[in-house]
Amino acid sequence: MYRLVLMLVSILSAAGAQAGVRGCDVDSDYDLRIGAQELEFTRPQGVPASVLMRGGRLIVDGREVALDPADVRRIAAFESEVRALVPEVKAIALDAVEIAFAALTEVVRSFSDDSAPAHARLEHARADLVTRVRTADSTAHFDERFVARTVEQLVGEVVPLVVGNVVSSAITAALSGDRAGISEIEARAARLEREIETRVETGARALEARAEGLCPRFARLAELGASLEYRHADGRALQLLRMDGRTR
């Protein structure tokens, strides 16, 4: 029975893990807010704490800096590319949500005698998460960490419901001496694990390919930032994005 519980937890956890698909390693110390007229990069620690781009203008920690014409064009191009990327990144995040929730729903359907409460909880959470991703204006609200955290929280809520049903059925079978019943529960869990893993992995690979297709565009953003002539007072370049986790 203990093995069966672990198996169910692993199925549900896999859905949460696969929701955080990353196609290429794009890193930043900043959260990005996409406003109607500006892009705002902020971070809790470090200098500068705030970088604002607005129509080719650059405002660092509340102070507008003088830019040469080439930097104005680079900033404008950066803004345009970010705005073009946001819908595509959100679409990938939304598809990851659907993959994760489909897996969770299938587990609930297969192992809950009364699955209505769990289904209602999942559907409410799915609709809420989809709305938040679609309307989010900050990367903190639709990146892979946010989606994964949300799904992991749901896993923590759903696992007790599913495990409770399975354990109850297994105890009933054990007390009645129904070894065939116990074996059937374990076999069903094993089949479901294989089916869910295949389904999630297939969907995740498709999302990985789509995310990887965006990598050249993220690299272009990193290059635009690195090519700015503007420098901080201490001579450092403005670094908003890093590729492959490396400092450039």
Secondary structure, 3 states (H helix, E strand, C coil): CHHHHHHHHHHHHHHHHHCCCCCCCEECCCEEEECCCCEEEECCCCCCCEEEEECCEEEECCEECCCCHHHHHHHHHHHHHHHHHHHHHHHHHHHHHHHHHHHHHHHHHHHCCCCHHHHHHHHHHHHHHHHHHHHCCEHHHCCHHHHHHHHHHHHHHHHHHHHHHHHHHHHHHHHCCCHHHHHHHHHHHHHHHHHHHHHHHHHHHHHHHHHHHCHHHHHHHHHHHHCCCCECCCCCECCCCEECCCCC
